[in-house]
Amino acid sequence: MSRKALLRRELLAGRRLLTSRDVTDAAELLAASATALPELAAARTVAAYVSVGREPGTHALLDALHTRGVRVLLPVLLADNDLDWAAYRGAGHLIPAGRGLLEPDGARLGPDAVLAADVVLLPGLSVDRRGMRLGRGGGSYDRVLARLAAAGARPALVVLLYDDEVVARVPEEPHDHPVDAVITPVRVVRFTR
């Protein structure tokens, strides 16, 4: 088993120990910290995701951004693991999708819609002190980051995590991209690219 796979297993095991109350409390703190982040406060378009299970919660943040009039793009997983995008129109417009995910029910905007984002909220399991992100291993967001780089787009890249998921070092591969910031329930950590 690779170092990435071992670290993913360990981090997911840690998340399984969280109670529903832990997840709810953390989500409220994350939403408050995220909406105060200057990049998100100034953003007109944010590419985000709908948290599921024990992931750091995004529901309150999505609603806060939507209520403020920010255009929020949510991913729609394609058969090849790439991501299409659709606009968030509220929690009542999310539908169950494969792999336990929730997706927006609106019109699909195409994989390049993410290029309009001022901020991209990336799911992750961990980020290290250099800003390198460890995802779940499906490669969907690696494609998004490669698409942004190829187009010369430079949105702020932000990951929501629990406090203990900011670590000294994660294994990295040549296709991995650093992020700009991590928001946890108790702090914001910034990195320079």
N, C-alpha and C positions, 0 to 999 in steps of 0.2 A: 504494500500500500504506500502511495506517495506521501510526502510530508504535507502537501496541501490536503489530501484526503484525511489524514490523521487529525490535522488541526480542525478541519470541518466537523469531523465526528465529535471531537472534544467540545467545540463551541456549541453544536446543536444539543449535545447532552446537557450542557449548562443551561441552555434556554428551556429545556424540558423541565427543569427544576423550578422555574418561575411559576408563581401562582397567577390566576386570572387577575387578582388585585394588583400584583406586582406589575403586570403588563399594562393595566389600565392607568395606574399611577404614573408609570414611566411615560406613557403616551401623552398624558396631560402636560408633563414637564417638557417633553420633546417639542410639542406643539408651541408652547410658550417661548422656548429658546429659539426655535426655528423661525417663527414669525418675527422675532426681534433681530435676527441676523440681517445685517445691512443688504446683502445680496438678495435675500428673499423679500425684504421690505420694499426694495426698488424694482423687483421683477414684474414684468408684464406677462410673461409666459414661463411656466414651470413644468418641466417633465417630471412626473412623480410616479408612484406606484401605490397599489393598495396592499397594505400589510395583511398577512394571514397568520393564523396560529400564534406562536410566541415571538414573531418578529417584532422589533420596536414599532409601536403603533403609528400609523399615518392617518387614520380616519379623522381625528380632530384637526390635524394640520390641513388635510385636503379641504375640509369644510371651511376652515378659517381663510384659506387662500381664495376659495371660490366665493365666499361671502364678500371678500374685499374687492372682488372684480378681476382677480388674476385669472388668466386663461390657464387651466391646468390640463395637461395632456397625460393620459394614462396608457400604459402598454397593453397591447393585445398580442398574445403569444401566437406566432405562426407555426405551421407544421415543421418547419426547418429550424425552429428555436430562435429565429430572428424576431424582431418586434415591429409591429405596426402600432399606430397610435390613434386614440380617439379622445375627444374632449370630455372632461368630467362635468356632469350636470347635476350632481348631488348623489347622496347615498342611495336614493330610490331608483337610480338609473344604473346600478351595478348588477351584473348578472353572473351566475356561477359559470366558470369555464373549466377546462381541463386542469389537472394537477392541483385541485383545490383552490385555484385562483379566482379572483373576482375581476371582471372586466367591464368597461363602460359599454352601454348598449347603443351608443350613437354611431354615426357614420365614421368609417375608417378613413384616416387621413394620409396613410402611406408611411413607410419606414423613414422617409426623409423629413417628416413633420418635426422630429426632435431637433432639427437644425435651427428652428425658430426659438428654442428655449434660451432664456437668460440664465436659468439654473436647472441643473439636472440632479434630482435626488436619486441616488443609486442604492439599491438594496445591497447588503453585505453581511458578512459574518464577523469580519474583523478588519481593522486598519492598523498599520504599524506607525511608528514614530516618523517615518519618512513620507507617510501619506499613501503607501501602497495598500490597495484594497484586496481582500480575499472575498470572493463571491461564493455562490453555491456550486459553481462548476459547470453550469449549463452553457455558458458562453454567450447568452443573449446580450448581456450588457457589454461584453468585450466587443461585440459587433457594433453596438451603439457608440461606444467610445472610438472605435476605428472609423466609423462613419463621420463623427464629429471632427476627428483629426484630419481626415481626407478632405473635408469641406473647408477646413480652416476655421471652423466654429470654435469659440472659446467660452462656452457657458461656465459658470461656477459649478464645480462638481462637489456634491455634498453627500455624506453618508450619515444615516441615523443608526446609532448603536447603543448598547448598554455599556456602562462604565468599564466593566472588566474586559470588554472586547477591543479596547485600544491597547495594543501589545507592543513589545519591543521590536519584533520583526515577524513578517509573514513571508512564506516562500514566494518567490516572484519568477515570472517567465517573461521572455522578451516582449510579448504582446500586452503585458499589463501596463496600465496607465495610473499615475498618481492622482489623488484627489486633492481638492483645495481645503476642505474642512470636514471635520467630524463633529456631530452634535450628539451628546449623551444627555441623560436626564440632569446631570449636574455641571456640565462644562461644554465649552466649544474649544476644539483644538484646530488650529490653522496650520497649513503647510505652504511652503513656497514652491512653485513649479519652476 
